[in-house]
């Protein structure tokens, strides 16, 4: 749902991957997934993502972490 909402709000040149299991897919009994957003300008990614996160009602026990300019995807 987060990916779809961010895609609806992002400009056309922002590339958004599908949600896929993270390279380390399970840590301490919790499953991890990642979505990557790519753009030449940070604001084109951060604003749509901020809006999508604000609208999204996450189920109990679900958390989202945003890493801007990620160096390592682990």
ChimeraX commands (.cxc) that place a marker at each C-alpha (Angstrom):
marker #1 position 0.00,0.00,0.00 radius 0.5
marker #1 position 2.84,2.39,0.82 radius 0.5
marker #1 position 4.46,1.82,-2.57 radius 0.5
marker #1 position 1.18,2.45,-4.41 radius 0.5
marker #1 position 0.44,5.64,-2.50 radius 0.5
marker #1 position 3.94,7.03,-3.01 radius 0.5
marker #1 position 3.74,6.20,-6.73 radius 0.5
marker #1 position 0.43,8.10,-7.05 radius 0.5
marker #1 position 2.03,11.25,-5.62 radius 0.5
marker #1 position 5.53,11.13,-7.13 radius 0.5
marker #1 position 6.48,12.96,-10.33 radius 0.5
marker #1 position 6.87,10.82,-13.45 radius 0.5
marker #1 position 10.66,10.69,-13.36 radius 0.5
marker #1 position 10.79,9.10,-9.87 radius 0.5
marker #1 position 11.47,5.37,-10.07 radius 0.5
marker #1 position 9.91,3.19,-7.38 radius 0.5
marker #1 position 10.72,-0.49,-6.97 radius 0.5
marker #1 position 8.23,-3.11,-5.87 radius 0.5
marker #1 position 8.27,-4.16,-2.22 radius 0.5
marker #1 position 10.73,-7.05,-1.97 radius 0.5
marker #1 position 12.24,-8.96,0.95 radius 0.5
marker #1 position 15.32,-7.19,2.33 radius 0.5
marker #1 position 18.71,-8.92,1.82 radius 0.5
marker #1 position 18.45,-10.02,5.46 radius 0.5
marker #1 position 14.76,-10.85,5.34 radius 0.5
marker #1 position 14.18,-11.77,8.97 radius 0.5
marker #1 position 15.75,-10.30,12.11 radius 0.5
marker #1 position 14.71,-11.21,15.67 radius 0.5
marker #1 position 11.58,-12.93,14.37 radius 0.5
marker #1 position 10.47,-9.92,12.30 radius 0.5
marker #1 position 10.22,-9.98,8.53 radius 0.5
marker #1 position 11.80,-7.08,6.62 radius 0.5
marker #1 position 10.89,-5.66,3.20 radius 0.5
marker #1 position 12.26,-2.74,1.25 radius 0.5
marker #1 position 11.03,-0.29,-1.36 radius 0.5
marker #1 position 13.56,1.88,-3.16 radius 0.5
marker #1 position 12.68,5.30,-4.56 radius 0.5
marker #1 position 15.13,6.93,-6.95 radius 0.5
marker #1 position 15.26,10.44,-8.33 radius 0.5
marker #1 position 17.79,13.09,-9.29 radius 0.5
marker #1 position 16.36,15.44,-6.65 radius 0.5
marker #1 position 15.73,14.40,-3.04 radius 0.5
marker #1 position 12.60,16.54,-2.66 radius 0.5
marker #1 position 10.85,14.67,-5.50 radius 0.5
marker #1 position 11.11,11.53,-3.38 radius 0.5
marker #1 position 10.74,12.81,0.17 radius 0.5
marker #1 position 7.52,14.82,-0.23 radius 0.5
marker #1 position 5.44,12.04,-1.85 radius 0.5
marker #1 position 6.81,9.53,0.64 radius 0.5
marker #1 position 6.07,11.84,3.58 radius 0.5
marker #1 position 2.47,12.27,2.36 radius 0.5
marker #1 position 2.01,8.53,1.79 radius 0.5
marker #1 position 3.32,7.70,5.27 radius 0.5
marker #1 position 1.04,10.30,6.87 radius 0.5
marker #1 position -2.03,8.78,5.21 radius 0.5
marker #1 position -1.15,5.14,5.77 radius 0.5
marker #1 position -2.61,3.40,8.79 radius 0.5
marker #1 position -0.15,0.70,9.72 radius 0.5
marker #1 position -1.37,-2.40,11.53 radius 0.5
marker #1 position -0.18,-2.85,15.09 radius 0.5
marker #1 position 3.37,-4.18,15.23 radius 0.5
marker #1 position 4.31,-2.86,11.79 radius 0.5
marker #1 position 6.96,-0.15,11.54 radius 0.5
marker #1 position 8.52,1.81,8.68 radius 0.5
marker #1 position 12.05,3.13,8.56 radius 0.5
marker #1 position 13.13,5.67,5.94 radius 0.5
marker #1 position 16.81,5.81,4.99 radius 0.5
marker #1 position 17.65,8.81,2.81 radius 0.5
marker #1 position 20.82,8.36,0.71 radius 0.5
marker #1 position 21.27,4.78,1.85 radius 0.5
marker #1 position 24.84,3.55,1.64 radius 0.5
marker #1 position 24.14,-0.06,2.59 radius 0.5
marker #1 position 20.90,-1.92,1.92 radius 0.5
marker #1 position 21.43,-4.52,4.62 radius 0.5
marker link #1:1,2 radius 0.2
marker link #1:2,3 radius 0.2
marker link #1:3,4 radius 0.2
marker link #1:4,5 radius 0.2
marker link #1:5,6 radius 0.2
marker link #1:6,7 radius 0.2
marker link #1:7,8 radius 0.2
marker link #1:8,9 radius 0.2
marker link #1:9,10 radius 0.2
marker link #1:10,11 radius 0.2
marker link #1:11,12 radius 0.2
marker link #1:12,13 radius 0.2
marker link #1:13,14 radius 0.2
marker link #1:14,15 radius 0.2
marker link #1:15,16 radius 0.2
marker link #1:16,17 radius 0.2
marker link #1:17,18 radius 0.2
marker link #1:18,19 radius 0.2
marker link #1:19,20 radius 0.2
marker link #1:20,21 radius 0.2
marker link #1:21,22 radius 0.2
marker link #1:22,23 radius 0.2
marker link #1:23,24 radius 0.2
marker link #1:24,25 radius 0.2
marker link #1:25,26 radius 0.2
marker link #1:26,27 radius 0.2
marker link #1:27,28 radius 0.2
marker link #1:28,29 radius 0.2
marker link #1:29,30 radius 0.2
marker link #1:30,31 radius 0.2
marker link #1:31,32 radius 0.2
marker link #1:32,33 radius 0.2
marker link #1:33,34 radius 0.2
marker link #1:34,35 radius 0.2
marker link #1:35,36 radius 0.2
marker link #1:36,37 radius 0.2
marker link #1:37,38 radius 0.2
marker link #1:38,39 radius 0.2
marker link #1:39,40 radius 0.2
marker link #1:40,41 radius 0.2
marker link #1:41,42 radius 0.2
marker link #1:42,43 radius 0.2
marker link #1:43,44 radius 0.2
marker link #1:44,45 radius 0.2
marker link #1:45,46 radius 0.2
marker link #1:46,47 radius 0.2
marker link #1:47,48 radius 0.2
marker link #1:48,49 radius 0.2
marker link #1:49,50 radius 0.2
marker link #1:50,51 radius 0.2
marker link #1:51,52 radius 0.2
marker link #1:52,53 radius 0.2
marker link #1:53,54 radius 0.2
marker link #1:54,55 radius 0.2
marker link #1:55,56 radius 0.2
marker link #1:56,57 radius 0.2
marker link #1:57,58 radius 0.2
marker link #1:58,59 radius 0.2
marker link #1:59,60 radius 0.2
marker link #1:60,61 radius 0.2
marker link #1:61,62 radius 0.2
marker link #1:62,63 radius 0.2
marker link #1:63,64 radius 0.2
marker link #1:64,65 radius 0.2
marker link #1:65,66 radius 0.2
marker link #1:66,67 radius 0.2
marker link #1:67,68 radius 0.2
marker link #1:68,69 radius 0.2
marker link #1:69,70 radius 0.2
marker link #1:70,71 radius 0.2
marker link #1:71,72 radius 0.2
marker link #1:72,73 radius 0.2
marker link #1:73,74 radius 0.2
view
